[in-house]
């Protein structure tokens, strides 16, 4: 049976002599594995559309629950990521997180939307990469069933005063009511915004450097805690950031 649908390539791996196995996050079927036959040979018509992080329209042939790619027409290749090692490293982290989040049986098209919006924003350079990363991490945690209760204090039930976030139980408290990671007003407001806003406007806010750093640490810790795993791509991204910071310091 043939089917046509759009999808984002989250992973690719060499298979046999000339094939590639793809992990594709699709609109209708969630995450699927599909074989792209002969694409490692010269002049394959599929090459452009089956690159890592390509968003393409695929024609799949399905037989006994296995998928083969017959056609792949690229829609967006995110060229802004491919010429920037830091952006590509962050995008690779996004792909790894999407791959894990899409493991559940329930198909949520919002995962694909979130992934595409984040990659578009990162590729275009239209928003601060740190903000994009934080929004992606907190939103995908929420979409994966780990949305925290942060509007009211988890103990007194009022709007939190000097809010702190308990990473493990996903609750915000007043500083006098419970313990957790300290949030300033900017970072707390950003968390509320990320949870409630439409994906089209997800990155449309600004923070000063201190609030941005607090938000970045909180969202990363929250995601890693609730997904209960580390990501090698995140470690690589952070190593690139550290190397660039060190280089800037030496130049001064």
Secondary structure, 3 states (H helix, E strand, C coil): CEEEEEEEEEEEEEECCCEEEEEEEECCCEEEEEEECCCCCCCCCCHHHHCCCCEEEEEEEEECCEEEEEEEEEEECCHHHHCCHHHHHHHHHHHHHHHHHCCCCCCCHHHHHHHHHHHHHHHHCCCCHHHHHHHHHHHHHHHHHHCCECCCCCCCCCCCCCEEEECCCCEEEECCCCCCEECCHHHHHHHHHHHHCCHHHCCCCCCCHHHHHHHHHHHHHHHHHHHCCCCHHHHHHHHHHHHHHHHHHHHC
